[in-house]
Structures are given as structure tokens and as C-alpha cells.
Amino acid sequence: MTGASGHLGSQVIEALLEEGAEPLVAVTRSPEKLEALGARGVEIRAGDFNDPATLGPAFAGGGRLLIISTDDLAPGKRFAAHSNAVAAAKEAGVSHIVYTSLTNPDEGNPIGFARYHRETEASIKDTGISHTILRNCLYADLLLMNGQQAVGAGALYSAAGDGKAGYVTRADCARAAAAALLTETGSSVRDITGPAAVSQAEIAVILSEATGKEIPYVPITRDALVAAMTEKGMPDSVADVFSSFDVAIAEGYLDVTSNDVQDLTGQGGQSVRDFLLAKKAVLIGQG
């Protein structure tokens, strides 16, 4: 599996180890970060999507491969990196590819990097290798940052209008990825979501419940949201991407729920309400 030292990748490894998966190869740009895994029977290999020469040795002998999408926001670099990984997988004779994509990466999706997921999905299909595309919705974990800001500001500001999103926890995405890597056959596209889509107004109610403070939802424009982000020091390119999430919610692209987490893992995903209530200490700055 790739991206093994990242937030999602590290959780996938733990899920695989719990299932007794072996042999398990963890590919990372920073092998030194995973030295402890070596003692647990995981083979650590260096591999960088931006350096194709490293990927042949990294993928050699791998039967099933998890490609965790990169988070590079530079125009075009994400797809170039993914293309290198897909090409190396085909060259290495990988028998099944699992790829972490995005909900509805259609041509009209306003999320800044949706096109790179769409193009990567197409390149995987073009290899003829059996594959599982995991279209992960927005991480519920992102709501912790938004929630802290809302608590501090006394209101939840968003440009998502009345739209809803099937927020899913990173932990549930990790469980689904591990299960797909271990069990999926044939080719399929799976929507990895939480059990219910929620609106920003509903999130504000949950934040109020979790913190004991009245947190109203205040709809704003995308321009106002970007201005607020950049005033707090967020780079323009990052603010543009994060604000595009709100636009995608407002336009209905992320209003998707499915039973795929349950079907893959045998256990349903955690709801936004349960996730945020469990993170009360984080929301109020004590965790």
C-alpha cells in the first residue's frame, strides 16, 4: 500500500494488521517514519509518485495495491503523480488496484481537484487491471477544525447554502480501504460515505449540543469565505480549494450516502453527530 505514513495510510495499516494481513508492504516517501512497523512484520519500501524510478522496486511482487491519492494542490501535479503510480502498477503486474477517489468527480464538480480523480479513475480502467474505486466523501474530521472556529466565532459560517454532504470519518475510510484491499474481486466503484447526509444547519445544532453553546449557522458567499480564510493566513490556493468544498455541497455533488462501508466491513459508518459528540474536548480546545 502507498501513502503509508500519512493520516489515512497509517490507519489502513493498523486495520490490515488487525486482520492479520501478510505479507504487507508499506510504501512511503519517508521510510524513517515507519521503522516501528518493521518490527511488526511490515516490509518498508521507499517510493515516491513524483519519482517514477522508485516505483518499480517499490511495487515489485505486489499482488494487490492500494493507491492513496496525493494531496498536492499544484495544478496538474496530482494527476501526473497518480499516472506514474498507475503505470508502475501495470508494469509490476499488480492484479488488483484499490484507489481512493472523490464523490462524484464529474466534469461539473466544482472541487478544485475533482478532475484529477476523474482522470486517474479513467487511467486505472484503461490498464485492464481489476480495480475498486473508493469514492470517499468529505472527511468528518474536517469538521473539527470548522467546529473549533465556529465555537470561537460564536457561529458556523459556510458557503454551502442548504446543501448536504455524506461526511465520513477517516477511520471508516481506512476500514473500507483495508477491506477492499483484502477481499474485493472484479471491478467496482464504491461510494464511501457516512450513514446520512447532513447540512451545515444540522452541524450547527450538533456543535451547540456538543459544546453547550448556541452556535447558529450563518450562510455566506464563497467570496466572503475566501476572504475570511486568507485574512487568517491561509494561502490563496488552499482557500480556493477549501471553499470549493462548500460550493460542491451547495450544488448537491456531495449529497450522497450508501451502504458500502457496511457492505465492505460488516460494520456501518459513524454518524457526524456521534463523531462530533465524541470529540467534544477537541471542539472546546481541551483535547
LUMKOLDREN-139010 format. One record per residue: x, y, z of N, C-alpha, C in turn; residue in three letters. Coordinates in steps of 0.1 Angstrom, whole numbers, plus 5000, padded with zeros to 4 digits. Atoms other than C-alpha are relative to their C-alpha. Layout:
BEGIN
XYZXYZXYZALA/...
//
This chain:
BEGIN
500849885000500050005000500950125000MET/499349875001501150364993499550095010THR/500549904990500950675014500049955014GLY/500150084987501750455044500350095012ALA/499749924989503050735066499050125002SER/501049894999500050965060498949975010GLY/501150014990496951025082499149884996HIS/500850125004494850775062500849874999LEU/499250125001497550535053500449935013GLY/499650064988498750485088498849925007SER/501250064995495150395098499749874992GLN/500250125008494850155069500949895004VAL/499150104996497949975080499649935013ILE/500450054987496649935115498849904998GLU/501250085003493349795101500549874993ALA/499450125007495349545079500749915010LEU/499350084990497449435108499049935010LEU/501050064992494349375129499449884994GLU/500650115007493149145102501149894997GLU/499050095003496448965101500549994986GLY/499650005014497249065066501549984998ALA/498550025003500648935053500149934987GLU/499049904997502848985036499550144997PRO/500549875002502249355039501250104997LEU/498949915004504449615021499550145001VAL/500449864999504249985031501050084992ALA/499249915009505450235005499950145005VAL/500049864994506450585017501150084994THR/498949925004508550875007500950025012ARG/499249984988509850875043500149875008SER/499950134993510850525054500450015014PRO/499649994986512350655086498950025009GLU/501249984992508850745098499349875004LYS/500750134998507850375097500949895006LEU/499150104994510750205114499349915010GLU/500650084990508550085142499149894994ALA/500850105007506349895117500849884996LEU/499250115004509249685106500149895010GLY/500050094989509349525140498749925001ALA/501350074999505749425135499749924987ARG/500150095011506449235103499650074987GLY/500349925013505749515077501350034993VAL/498949975008508149545049499950154996GLU/500049865003509049915044500850034988ILE/499349975013509950035009499950154997ARG/500049865005510850384996499450014987ALA/500749975013508650514968499450135000GLY/500549865002507750854955499350014987ASP/500849985012504950914930500650104990PHE/499449895009506951214917501349954995ASN/498750055004510050994911499749864995ASP/500450135006508950714887501149895002PRO/498950104998512350534891499949935013ALA/500150074987511550454927498849905001THR/501350074998508150294920500149854995LEU/499850135004509349984901500449915012GLY/499650084989511249844931499050005011PRO/501049994989508549964955498849914998ALA/501250095003505749774937500449864996PHE/499650135005507749474927499449885009ALA/500550124992506049144937498750025006GLY/501249974993502949324949498849944992GLY/501150055007499749134940498850105000GLY/501249914999497149384953500650145005ARG/499449874997497949764955498950105004LEU/500949894996496250044974500850134996LEU/499549875003496950384958499250115007ILE/500649894993496150664982500350134993ILE/499849885008495650984963500850105008SER/499149904994498151254969499250135003THR/500749884996497251594984500750134994ASP/499349895006499451804961498950094993ASP/501049905005497452124952500650074987LEU/499449935012499852244924499349954987ALA/500850045012497952244890500749884992PRO/499550115008498451914872500949905007GLY/499050094994500951764896499449875006LYS/500650124994498451534913499749894990ARG/500250105010497451364881501349944995PHE/498750055005501051334869500549905010ALA/499550094990501951164902499249875000ALA/500950125001498950934900500349914988HIS/499750075013499750844864501349925001SER/498850074997503250744875499749875008ASN/500350114992501850514901499249894993ALA/500850105008499250354878500949934989VAL/499150065010501950294851500949905006ALA/499150104993504250134876499349885005ALA/500850124996501449914889499849904989ALA/500150095012500849784854501349934997LYS/498750065003504549724848500449905010GLU/499750094989504849544881499149875000ALA/500950125001502049304872499049995011GLY/500950004989499749414900498649944995VAL/501250075005496549204899498750085004SER/501249934996494149444917500450145005HIS/499749874995494249824923498850055008ILE/501049924993492350004950500450145001VAL/499649865001492250374946499050095008TYR/500849914993490950654969499750124992THR/500449895009488950894948499150095008SER/500949904995486251154954498649984996LEU/501450015003482451154955499750094987THR/500549935013481051244920501150094994ASN/499049925007484251354903499750044986PRO/500549975014482151464873500650134995ASP/499449895006483251724849499550135006GLU/500549884995480951984865500350025015GLY/499749994986482151914901501050125002ASN/499249884998483552254914501249985009PRO/498850024992486052094937501350014992ILE/498849975008489452214925500849884995GLY/499250125005491051864922499149894995PHE/500950105004487951674911500549944986ALA/499650055013489351644875501149905001ARG/498950094999492451474887499649865005TYR/500650134996490451204904499349934988HIS/500750065011488351164873501049954990ARG/498950055009491451134851500749885005GLU/499350114994493050894875499149874999THR/500950115002489950674875500149944986GLU/500050045014490050664837501349934997ALA/498750065003493750574836500149865007SER/500150134993493150284861499249914991ILE/500950085008490250154840500749964987LYS/499350025013492450184808501149895001ASP/499050104999495049944823499449864998THR/500650135001492549654822500249925013GLY/499850064988493549564857498750015008ILE/501249994991490649474881500350105011SER/499849884991490049764905498850035008HIS/501149954991488049904933500250155001THR/499949864999487450284931499250045013ILE/500749954988486650424966499850154999LEU/500349865001484950754962499650055014ARG/500249954987485450894996499450145000ASN/500649874998483151185006500950085009CYS/499149924991484551475027500149945013LEU/499850054987486151375059499250075011TYR/500749944989484051435090501150075009ALA/498949954992487451505106500250154997ASP/499849865003487551835088499150095008LEU/501049924992484551945109500650045013LEU/499449964987486751955139500750144999LEU/499449865002488752255125498950104998MET/501149915002485552415113499250025013ASN/500749994988483952345146500750095010GLY/499349924990486652495167499950154996GLN/500249875005486452805145498650065003GLN/501349964997482752815149499850035015ALA/500149984985482952785187500750145003VAL/499349874998485553075187499250124995GLY/500749885007483453295164498650015005ALA/501349994996480153215180498949964990GLY/500950045011478653095147500749924990ALA/499450085011479252845119499750074987LEU/500149935013479953045087500449904989TYR/499750095011479752855054499450054988SER/500549965013479152905017499349884994ALA/500650125005477352565014498550014999ALA/501449985001473852715015499249895008GLY/500850114994471252445023500449864996ASP/499550135005473252165007500449915011GLY/499650104991474151845024501249924995LYS/498850095004477251615024500049875008ALA/500050134993477651255033501449985007GLY/498750004993480651325056500349865006TYR/499550134995482651015065501250015008VAL/498849994992485250965092501249944992THR/498850055006488850905081500249855005ARG/499950134995488750595103499149904992ALA/500950095008485750455083500649984986ASP/499350015013487650535051501149905000CYS/498850104998490650335064499549865001ALA/500650144998488450035074499649954986ARG/500550045013486850035039501149974991ALA/498950025009490150065021500749875003ALA/499450134996491649775041499249884996ALA/500950105004488649565035500049974985ALA/500050015015488649634997501349944996ALA/498750065004492349554995500149855003LEU/499950144997491849225012499049914993LEU/501150095004488549104997499450034986THR/500849975012487349284966500649924987GLU/499650075013487349094932499250074989THR/500649935011486349214898500350155001GLY/499849855000485949594892498750065005SER/501249944995483649824910500350155005SER/499949874995483050184921499250015013VAL/500750004987482150234958499950145005ARG/500149874993480750544975500249985015ASP/499750024986482350565009499550135007ILE/500649884993480150795030499649965014THR/500650024987478650835064498649954998GLY/501350065001475250685072498950104996PRO/501049905004473451015065500750134995ALA/499549875004474051335046499450115009ALA/500449904991473951645068500250144994VAL/499849875005473552015062500850085010SER/499349924991475552295078499150045012GLN/501049974989472452395098500049895010ALA/500050114991472352045112501349995008GLU/498750014993476052055120500150115011ILE/500049894990475552385139499249955012ALA/500850054989472852215160500949905008VAL/499250104993475251925168501250075008ILE/499049934993478052175177499550075012LEU/500749944989475652355200499849905011SER/500250114990474852025217501349965006GLU/498750054995478451915220500750105009ALA/499249904993479752245234499250075011THR/500849934990476752375254499950144997GLY/500149865004476952695235499050014988LYS/500949985011474452835210500850044988GLU/499249985012476152805176499150014988ILE/500949995011473952935148500849984987PRO/499450015014474552865111499850134993TYR/500149885007475253175091500549984986VAL/499650015014475253135053500750124995PRO/499249895006477853355035500349964985ILE/499650035014479153384999501449945000THR/498750065002482153204986501150115001ARG/499049894999484053534982500250045014ASP/499849964986483353625018500849895008ALA/499350114994484553275029501550014997LEU/498649995004487753305009500750125007VAL/499449884993488453655023500349975015ALA/499750034985488053525059501149905001ALA/498950104999490453235052501350074998MET/498749945003493153445036500350115011THR/499749904989492853715064500649935012GLU/499450084989493753435088501349934996LYS/498750055004496853355068500049884991GLY/500050115009495653075045500450044986MET/499649975014497353075011498850004991PRO/501149985009495053184983499649864993ASP/500350125007495352844965499349905009SER/500750094990494352654997498650055003VAL/501449954997491452885004499149984988ALA/500850035011490252834969499549865000ASP/500450144999490252454973499049985011VAL/501050024989488552465007498750064998PHE/501349945003485952704996499249924989SER/500650085010485252484966499249885006SER/500850104994484052214990498650055003PHE/501349944997481252445001499250024988ASP/500749995012480352514966499449874995VAL/500450145004480152144958498849955008ALA/501150034991477952094988498750074996ILE/501249915004475652384978499449954987ALA/500550055013475352234943499649865000GLU/500550144999474551884955500949894996GLY/499050105004477651704944500449905011TYR/499650084989478351564978498849945008LEU/501250054994474751484988499849854996ASP/500050155003475451104986500249925012VAL/499850104990475050825010499949864994THR/500150135005475550455005500249905012SER/499750104990475850125024501349934998ASN/498850065004479250055010501049975012ASP/499150024988481150095043499549875007VAL/500650124993478749835059500349884991GLN/499950125008478949605029501549954999ASP/498650045001482749615028500649945013LEU/499450034987483549595065499149925010THR/500950074991480449445081499650095012GLY/500449904989480049755103499750134994GLN/500449875005478250075095501050115004GLY/499249884997479950415094499550085012GLY/500449924989479950655123499350134995GLN/500749885004477450945121500850125004SER/499449874996478551305122499750045014VAL/500449974986476651355154500949925010ARG/499250084990478351065172501550044999ASP/498649965001481751175158500350135008PHE/499849874993481451535170499849995015LEU/500350014985479951445204501249935006LEU/498850074995482951205209501250095001ALA/498849915001485351495201499750135007LYS/500449884993483751745225501350085005LYS/498849934994487151815242500850074989ALA/499349945011488751895208499350134996VAL/500849885004485952135199500150115009LEU/499949894990486252335231501450035003ILE/498649974998490052335229500749945012GLY/499550064988490752095257500649864996GLN/499550135004491851795236501050014988GLY/
//
